[in-house]
Amino acid sequence: MQQTVLRASSGAVSGRPTAAPVATRASQRGRVALRPVGAAIINKPDSNEGLTYKKAGVDIDAGDELVDRIKKMNPKANIGGFGGLVPFGDSYLVAGTDGVGTKLKLAFDLDKHDTVGIDLVAMSVNDIITLGAKPLFFLDYYATGHLDVDTAEKVIKGIVDGCNDSDCILLGGETAEMPGFYQKGEYDLAGFAVGAVKKDKVIDGKSIKAGDVVLGLASSGVHSNGFSLVRKVLEVSNTSLHAPCPWDKTKSMGEALITPTVIYVRKVLELHEKVGLKGVVHITGGGMPENIPRVIPKGLGVNVKDGSWKVPELFKWVQATGKVPIDDMRRTFNMGVGLIMVVDPSKVAEVQKIAPDAFLLGEVVPGNGVKFV
């Protein structure tokens, strides 16, 4: 028999968060939660030489097909962006949802649970800031076969830390204990972020034009996309998570890989307020080739200059060890670029003054798609 325990912040009544009226208003407008492009679909690996994300068990094309089918079911909802918008007075409420994926498997194997909550928050708040939204609150879903209170506390502490770094609050959540549903010692996470942006401050990409500059912000590593392929490379190479990291001898392989996702909230919102950003892209599943086109107007593409940023040694190791084709690397991983911003050429110096770590990545050009030149 399933047993669930609803967690809610102070001020909730009968276990329901105080934000329920807002959620009800959103549902009445026919909006649905975003299902991002590249949703993971399990695929049986084959034995051909050279690993790919699909051979590791994740079929991005199947995920894209599912998104297309959902779009047909919900023509009123603009599915496919990084967040869903609902009019609310002179603002929009912006909602996003995501998980941590099989990075959780590393947490189980390492018995390290204090940072995956940061990843959970990061994946959703980094999505909604692409629209210029300031995160307001976050909700989590924690599901497990048997509730280990100490482990759950560590996970939720990470969620609280992520919310603090995002200047939002953990408003509530649910803990679901489902015997027989999960492997012993394992759990799954889902997160939901809601923010707001004034209607005249929405970053929608509509003003992007040829000649605009594309800037990047570095990732901290794999972030939370592509771990099924990383784990497959570890498996076929017989590399232990406890082995010394080949590119950083001060860490174990597991310590290097489980580094939490960067939260870009404060930096992006400051830049948008002071400079004005035309487009923002969170580089998640699908990498640059799949995510950049989500914010670029039709008839335009982006040329990304190879060598304009330092690709972390982590990705070089994955590619070499797994014999992963470069196109699959680019479509699976962020390759060291966690977030992209599109700005007018006249704004580049101002952006880099506020964010010295922002680097020139490429430019917007006539055409379509993403080309590495």
C-alpha positions in Angstrom: 0.0 0.0 0.0 1.4 3.4 -1.0 2.0 5.8 1.8 2.6 9.5 1.1 3.5 12.4 3.3 2.9 15.9 2.1 5.5 18.5 3.1 4.5 22.1 3.1 5.9 25.4 4.4 4.5 27.3 7.4 1.3 29.0 6.6 -0.1 26.0 4.7 -3.6 24.7 5.6 -4.4 21.0 5.6 -1.1 20.2 4.0 -1.7 22.4 1.0 0.7 25.3 0.2 -0.7 28.8 0.4 0.0 29.3 -3.3 -2.9 27.0 -4.4 -5.1 29.9 -5.6 -2.4 31.0 -8.1 -1.9 27.4 -9.3 -5.7 27.1 -9.8 -5.8 30.3 -11.9 -3.0 28.9 -14.0 -4.8 25.7 -14.7 -8.0 27.4 -15.6 -6.1 29.2 -18.4 -5.4 25.9 -20.1 -1.7 26.1 -19.5 0.4 23.0 -19.0 3.8 22.3 -17.5 6.7 22.4 -19.9 8.0 19.2 -21.2 11.4 20.1 -22.6 12.8 19.0 -25.9 15.0 16.0 -25.5 13.0 14.2 -22.8 14.6 10.9 -21.9 13.2 7.7 -23.5 14.9 4.4 -22.6 16.5 2.6 -25.5 18.2 -0.8 -25.5 22.0 -0.4 -26.0 23.7 -2.2 -28.9 27.2 -3.5 -29.2 28.5 -1.4 -32.1 31.9 0.2 -31.5 31.8 3.8 -30.2 29.3 4.9 -27.6 26.4 7.4 -28.2 23.7 8.7 -25.9 21.2 6.4 -27.7 23.4 3.4 -27.1 23.6 4.4 -23.5 19.8 4.2 -23.3 18.5 7.7 -24.0 16.8 8.5 -27.3 16.6 12.2 -27.8 14.7 11.8 -31.1 12.0 9.8 -29.5 11.7 12.5 -26.8 11.4 15.2 -29.5 8.6 13.1 -31.2 6.7 12.9 -27.9 7.0 16.7 -27.5 5.5 17.1 -31.0 2.6 14.9 -30.2 1.9 16.8 -26.9 1.9 20.1 -28.9 -1.0 18.7 -31.0 -2.9 17.7 -27.9 -2.5 21.2 -26.4 -2.5 23.8 -29.2 -3.2 26.6 -26.7 0.0 26.0 -24.8 3.3 27.1 -26.3 5.2 23.9 -25.5 8.9 23.7 -26.5 10.3 26.8 -24.8 12.2 26.8 -21.5 9.2 27.7 -19.4 5.4 28.2 -19.6 4.0 31.7 -19.2 0.6 32.6 -17.7 -0.7 36.2 -17.7 -1.0 37.6 -14.2 -1.9 41.3 -14.1 1.0 43.4 -15.5 3.3 40.3 -15.3 3.6 36.8 -16.4 4.0 33.8 -14.0 6.6 31.5 -15.4 6.8 27.9 -14.5 9.3 25.2 -15.2 9.9 21.6 -14.1 12.8 19.1 -14.3 14.7 16.4 -12.5 18.3 15.3 -11.9 18.3 12.2 -14.1 20.7 9.4 -13.6 23.2 11.7 -11.8 21.3 10.3 -8.9 22.9 6.9 -9.5 26.3 8.5 -8.7 24.8 9.9 -5.4 23.6 6.4 -4.5 27.0 4.8 -5.4 29.0 7.4 -3.5 26.5 7.7 -0.7 26.7 11.5 -1.2 23.3 13.1 -1.1 23.9 16.8 -0.1 24.3 18.3 -3.5 21.8 16.7 -5.8 19.2 19.0 -4.3 21.2 21.9 -5.7 21.1 20.2 -9.1 17.3 19.8 -8.8 16.7 23.5 -8.2 19.3 24.6 -10.7 17.7 22.7 -13.6 14.3 24.5 -13.2 15.4 28.0 -12.1 18.0 28.1 -14.9 15.2 27.4 -17.3 12.8 30.1 -16.2 15.4 32.8 -16.1 15.8 32.4 -19.8 12.5 34.3 -20.0 13.7 37.0 -17.6 11.7 35.6 -14.7 12.8 36.0 -11.1 12.2 32.7 -9.2 9.7 33.1 -6.4 9.2 29.7 -5.0 10.1 26.0 -5.6 8.3 22.7 -4.9 9.9 19.3 -4.8 8.8 15.7 -5.1 10.9 13.0 -3.3 9.9 9.4 -4.0 11.5 6.3 -2.5 10.7 2.7 -1.7 11.7 3.1 1.9 12.1 6.5 3.6 15.5 6.9 5.1 15.0 10.1 7.1 18.8 10.9 7.3 19.2 10.6 3.6 16.1 12.6 2.8 17.2 15.4 5.1 20.5 15.7 3.2 18.7 15.9 -0.1 16.3 18.5 1.1 19.1 20.5 2.7 20.6 20.7 -0.8 17.3 21.9 -2.2 17.1 24.6 0.5 20.7 25.6 -0.4 19.7 25.8 -4.1 16.7 27.9 -3.3 18.9 30.3 -1.2 21.3 30.6 -4.1 18.3 31.4 -6.4 16.7 34.0 -4.0 13.5 32.0 -3.8 11.9 29.8 -1.1 11.1 26.2 -0.8 7.4 26.6 -0.4 6.4 22.9 -0.1 6.8 19.5 -1.5 5.8 15.8 -1.3 7.5 12.7 0.0 6.1 9.5 -1.5 7.1 6.2 0.1 6.3 3.4 -2.3 7.5 -0.1 -1.2 8.6 -2.3 -4.1 8.7 0.5 -6.6 12.3 1.6 -6.3 15.6 -0.3 -5.7 16.8 -0.5 -2.1 18.5 2.8 -1.1 17.4 4.6 -4.2 15.0 7.6 -4.7 13.9 9.9 -7.5 13.5 13.7 -7.5 11.4 16.2 -9.4 11.3 19.9 -9.0 9.0 22.7 -10.0 10.0 26.4 -10.1 7.6 29.4 -10.4 8.8 32.9 -11.1 7.5 36.2 -12.4 8.5 38.8 -14.9 6.9 42.1 -16.0 5.3 41.8 -19.4 7.6 44.5 -20.9 10.7 42.7 -19.5 10.1 39.2 -21.0 13.1 37.8 -22.9 11.5 36.3 -25.9 14.2 36.4 -28.6 12.0 38.4 -31.0 14.4 41.3 -31.3 17.4 39.0 -32.1 18.9 39.9 -35.5 21.9 38.9 -37.7 25.1 40.3 -36.3 24.1 40.0 -32.7 26.8 38.5 -30.4 26.5 35.2 -28.6 28.2 35.1 -25.2 28.7 32.1 -23.0 29.0 31.3 -19.3 31.0 28.3 -18.2 29.5 25.2 -16.7 30.9 23.4 -13.7 31.0 20.1 -15.6 28.3 17.7 -16.8 25.7 19.5 -14.8 22.6 17.2 -14.9 22.4 16.0 -18.5 24.2 13.2 -20.1 24.9 11.0 -17.1 23.5 7.9 -18.8 26.3 8.2 -21.3 28.9 9.0 -18.7 27.9 6.0 -16.7 28.1 3.8 -19.7 31.7 5.0 -20.5 32.6 4.3 -16.9 31.2 0.8 -17.2 32.9 -0.2 -20.5 36.2 1.3 -19.3 36.0 -0.4 -15.9 36.6 2.9 -14.2 35.6 3.2 -10.6 34.0 6.3 -9.1 36.6 5.9 -6.3 39.6 5.9 -8.7 41.7 9.1 -9.0 40.3 11.5 -11.5 42.5 11.5 -14.6 42.3 15.3 -15.1 42.4 16.3 -11.4 44.5 14.1 -9.1 43.1 16.0 -6.0 39.7 14.4 -6.5 38.2 11.0 -7.1 36.3 10.4 -10.4 33.1 10.5 -8.4 33.9 13.7 -6.7 34.6 15.4 -10.0 31.5 14.1 -11.7 29.0 14.9 -9.0 29.9 18.6 -8.9 26.6 20.5 -8.7 25.0 22.4 -11.5 25.8 26.1 -11.6 22.9 28.4 -10.7 23.0 31.5 -13.0 20.0 33.3 -11.5 21.6 36.4 -10.0 24.1 37.0 -12.8 21.5 36.7 -15.6 18.9 38.9 -13.8 21.5 41.5 -13.1 22.6 41.6 -16.7 19.1 41.8 -18.0 18.2 44.6 -15.6 21.4 46.7 -16.4 22.1 45.8 -20.0 19.1 44.1 -21.5 19.4 40.6 -22.9 17.8 39.7 -26.2 18.0 35.9 -25.7 19.1 33.5 -23.0 19.7 29.7 -23.5 20.1 27.1 -20.8 22.3 24.4 -22.3 20.7 21.2 -21.1 19.7 17.9 -22.9 20.4 18.3 -26.6 23.4 20.6 -26.0 24.0 23.7 -28.1 22.6 22.3 -31.3 19.2 21.5 -29.8 18.8 24.4 -27.3 20.0 27.5 -29.2 17.3 27.2 -31.9 14.6 27.3 -29.2 15.2 31.1 -28.8 16.4 32.2 -32.2 13.8 33.6 -34.7 13.1 31.7 -37.9 15.5 32.5 -40.7 18.4 33.0 -38.3 21.1 30.6 -37.1 24.2 30.8 -34.9 27.8 30.2 -35.8 29.7 28.9 -32.8 33.4 29.5 -33.1 35.3 26.3 -32.1 38.1 27.1 -29.7 36.5 30.2 -28.4 36.1 28.5 -25.0 38.0 25.9 -23.0 36.4 22.5 -23.3 36.9 20.9 -19.8 39.1 17.8 -19.7 36.2 15.8 -18.4 34.5 15.9 -21.8 37.7 15.1 -23.6 38.1 12.1 -21.4 34.5 10.9 -22.0 34.9 11.4 -25.8 38.3 9.6 -26.0 37.4 6.8 -23.6 34.0 6.0 -25.0 35.0 6.8 -28.6 32.0 9.1 -28.8 31.5 10.9 -32.1 31.9 14.7 -31.7 28.3 15.3 -33.0 27.0 13.1 -30.2 29.2 14.9 -27.7 27.8 18.2 -28.7 24.2 17.0 -28.7 24.5 15.2 -25.3 26.6 17.5 -23.2 27.0 21.2 -22.5 30.7 20.9 -23.5 31.7 23.5 -20.8 29.1 26.1 -21.8 26.2 26.1 -19.3 24.3 29.2 -20.4 24.3 31.4 -23.5 23.2 35.0 -23.9 22.5 37.0 -27.1 23.2 40.7 -27.0 23.6 43.6 -29.3 27.3 44.1 -30.3 27.3 47.5 -28.6 26.5 45.8 -25.3 29.3 43.3 -25.2 31.8 45.4 -23.2 29.1 46.4 -20.7 28.1 42.7 -20.2 31.8 41.7 -19.7 32.3 44.5 -17.2 29.5 43.1 -15.0 30.3 39.5 -15.8 34.0 39.2 -16.6 33.7 35.5 -17.0 31.3 35.9 -20.0 33.2 34.9 -23.1 32.6 35.5 -26.8 31.1 32.3 -28.3 29.8 33.2 -31.7 27.3 35.3 -33.7 23.8 35.3 -35.1 23.8 34.8 -38.9 21.2 34.4 -41.6 20.2 30.7 -42.0 19.1 28.2 -39.5 20.4 25.9 -36.8 23.8 25.9 -35.1 27.1 25.5 -37.0 30.5 25.0 -35.4 33.1 27.0 -37.4 
